[in-house]
Amino acid sequence: MTYLETAAEFYREVAETPQVGLCCVQSSPLQFPGLKIPVSMQEMNYGCGTTVHPTELNHQPTVLYVGVGGGLEALQFAYFSRRASAVIAVEPVAAMREAATRNLEIAATENSWFNPNFVEIRTGDAFNLPVADASVDIVAQNCLFNIFEPEDLTRALKEAYRVLKPGGRLQMSDPIATSPIPVHLQQDERLRAMCLSGALTYQEYTQRIIDAGFGQIEIRARRPYRLLDAPTYNLEENLLLESLDSVAFKVAIPEDGACIFTGKTAIYCGGESLFDDGAGHLLQRGIPADVCDKTAAKLAALEPEKIITTDSTWHYNGGGCC
């Protein structure tokens, strides 16, 4: 079997026999007023973070969810877009489609506001999304793209870019590796399917997103995910995997490079009340201003004695400098 066939077989197994805590055991589903998540969905919470960011879900966006899993995040997105086919869930594994359909039917009995037709489950995969060009507001995936080998990841990112409207958002949660994963683990198809050996480093992951055409990336969260210990995985030293929640925007890449927001700020401490760098960034004295990593580096180099730049917090909720 190819590694993708191995992954499909693995997820057929966990669709038919749920494995509680398969991915991020410390991750619990977001709770919203009037939303009850069925137990069966919680048992199939195979994500490593969240792609559902409530502050950005006004105006009932059309969401394309890649890899429906047990339907948990599809239900959460439907909470904000309460209309037929507001959420299009694409899933290649028949058993997972069936499990998600059952779970959504249960959700309808437990949530008076929810109609199963809010979520339309379609057969398909990340490389051939069954929707038209520039037709959806959000593409979301949780703990799926990390399974792909690098060139397949690029295919999936470009396909997401194709179907997004201008200004649309790619909302993802994936494991990343704090150092490159050794080849012997990368080639273990079962571990790859389990989201333990396909992760790229942060730099590689974000560069793939930029290379697909996305001009702005916002990091919403970065936290420990799993430890690959040296004895178990035949490593020279322990290797930490982290979970990264990100939002990438379908906007043009600026001439000086993409903007990546990681929670940095710039603070002007000079003698004037206002600092203007001449490039569209105004800093009030003593007041932290959100800046992307690129702008933080430029400002620090421009006035090293008058501008303080803070470290990444790995938490950012939009806005910013660019």
N, C-alpha and C positions, 0 to 999 in steps of 0.2 A: 504494500500500500504506500501511497505518497503520504507525506506528513499531514496534508490536509485531510486525507481519508482517515488517517489515524485519529485526528482531532474530531472528525465527524462521528466516528465510532465511539470515542470516549464520551462525547456529549449525548449520544443516543443512550448510553448506559446511565448517565447521571440524570437524564430526563425521565427514564423509566424507574430508576431507584435513586431518589434525591440523596445527595451527600451534604449534610449540614456542615457549614464551615469549610467547604471545599476551597474557597479562595481566601477572602479576608475575614477571618473569624471575629476580629474586633470591629468590623463594620456593621452598623445597624441601620436599617432603612430610615430615611427622613420621614418625619411624622408631620402631617398637615391637618388643620381642623376639618373634621367631617370626613376624613379619609381613613378607612380601615383596610389594612393589608392582610389578606388571608394568610393563615398559617402555612399553607402549601406554597405560597409565593415566597414567604420568608425562608422556608427550607431550601428553596432554590435560588437564594441570593448569591449568585456566582460572580459578583462584581468585586472590584478592589477599591472602590471609592464611590463617587456619585457623579452623574452627568446632569443632574436636575438642579438648576440654579434659579430659584423662584423669582428673584428680582428681574430676570430677563424674559419671563414667560408671559408678559402681558400681550394683549392683542391677539390671543388665541393662535399662536404660530402653528404651522404645519411641520410636524416632526417626522423625520425618517430615522427609525431606530434599527441599527444593524446588529443582528444576533439577539433575538427576542428573549432568550433565556426562559425563565419562568413567568415573564410578563410584568415583573415588579416595576421597573422604571417606565415601561410603556403605560402602566396604570397611573404612575405619578405624573407623567407628561399629560395624560388625558385629563387629569384633575384640573389643569390649567387651560386645556383646549377641549371644551365639552361640545363636540360636534362630530358628525359621522366622518370617519377616515381622517380625523385630525392627526392621528398617529399611525404611520405606516411602518409596520414591523417586518423586517426582512430576515428570513431564517432558512438556511439550507437543510437542516436536519428535521425530518418529518416527525420524529418522536418529540422533539422540542416544540415544534409548532402545535402538536396535539396537546402537550402538557400546558403550554401557555394559554391555549384556547379554553381548556378546562378551568384553569386558574382564573381567567378573566370572567368566566361564567359564574364562578363562586363569588368573585368580587362584586358582580352585579347584584347578587342576593344580599350582600353585606353593606352596600353603599347605594343609597336611594338615588343619588345624583348620576351614577355611572350606568351607561348603556354599552354593552360589548361592541356595538358598531362604531364606538369612538376609536377603537383600535382595529385596523385592518391588517391581518397577517398575510404576507405574501411569500411565496417561494422565491428564493433568490440568494445571492451571496454578495459579499463586499466588493467583488471585482466586476459585477454586472448588476448594478442596482436597477430594479424594475420601475424606474420613474424617468420623466423627461428632464432634459437639461434645464437648469435654473428654475426648478419648480418647488423647492422646499426651503423653509426658513432655517431649520436646524437639522443637522445630521449628528446622531449621537451613537456612541458605542462604549461599552464598559467591559474591560478586561478581555477583549477579543483581538484587537490589532497586534498586541504583543506576541500572539501566537505565530504571526506571519513571518516568514523569512524576509530579509530586508527589501529585496526587489518586489516581493508581493505586497509588503507594507506600502511601498511607493505606489503600486497599482491601486490599492484601496484608498489611499489619500487623494490621488488624482480623480478617482471616481466620485469620492465625496465632494470634491471641488466642483466637478461637472454638474452635479444635481442641485447644488446650493444656489440660491438667488444671490445677486450682488449684495454684499454686506452680510450675507448669511453666516452662520456659526457652526463650526465643527466642535462638538463638545465630547471630550474623551476622558476616560480614566483607564490608565494602563500601568503595569509595573515597569519600572526602569531599573537598571543595574548601576551600582556605585562604581563598578569597574567592569571591563569587558568579560563576558561569560566565556569560559573556555570552550573550545571546539567540541570536546567529547560530550559536554552537556548540551550544546546547541544541536547536536546530531541525535540526541535522545528524543524521539518523537513523542513518547508518552509524557515525559517531563515538559516538553514544549506545549502539549495539549493542556497540561495542568497549570500553565502560566508560570512555570518555574525555570525555563531555560531559554526563552526566546527574547527576553528583554534586551533593549539597547541601552546605552548610557544616555543620560540627559542630553548631552550635546548632540549625539547621533540622532536621537528621537526628534528633538526640536528642529534640527537641520532638515530632516526628511519632510517635516511639515512645511517648512519654508520652501523647499525645493518643489513641492507640489503646487506652489503658487500663493500660499497664504501670507499676507503681509503683516499680520499682527497676531501675537499669541499672548494670552493672559494665563498665568499659573494660578489656579484657585486653591490648590493644596498640594503639599508634598510631605509624605510621612512614611515611616518604616512599614514594610509589607511582609517580608519573609526573610529568614536567614538561611542561606545554604551553608551548612557547617562543613568544615574541611574533611572530617573522617567519613561522613555519610556520602558526600558527593565527590570524593577523591580530588580535593583541592589543596593547594599549597597553604591557603589561609581562608578564613571565613569570608563569605561574600554576601553583603547585604543587598536585598532588593527593596526598592521603595515604590510607593504608590503615588502617581502623579495625576492630578485632575487639571485639565487644561481646556481652554476655549480658544480656537483659532478662527480668525475672521477672514472671509473672502473679500479682501480689499487689496488694492495694488501695493506691491512692495515698494517702499520709498527708494529713491536713488542711492541713499546711503545705507540701505539694508533694512531688513524687517525689524519691527519693534517687538521686543519680548518684555513683558511686565512681570516681575517677580516679587513685587512689594517693596522696591527701593524708593527712597525719597531723596530729594536734594534740599539743603537748607542754606540759605544765604546769611552770612554773618558779617558782612561788610558794613561800611559807614552810611550807605544810602538806604532809603526806605524801600527801594525797589531795584532789583537787578534784571536787566534785559540782555539776553545773550545775542540778540539780533537774529535769532533763528526761530522765533515764535515761543520762547520759554521765558515767562516772567516769574520771578521769585520775590516774594515779600520777605523782608528781613525777619528771621527767626521763626518762620512758619514752614514746616515741611511740605513739600510739593511732590506729588506722585510723578515719577519719571520712569521711563523704560530703561533697561540696562544700557542700551546704546547711548542715550542722552546723559545718563548718570556718569558714564565714563568721559564723555565730552566735556561736561560741566566741571568735573573734578580736574581735568587737565587744563581747562581754560583759566580757572581762578582757584588754584589749590589752597590758597591761604584764606579765601573768603567763602568758599562753598564746601560744605560737608555733605558727603553722600553716605547714606546708611546702607547696611547690608540687606540682602534679600530676606524677606519674611516668609516667602513662598505662600503668600496669601494675598489675593488681589481681587477686587470686586468691580473693576471697570472704571472708566474715566481716563485720567492720565494726561500726558503731555503732548501727544503727537497727533 
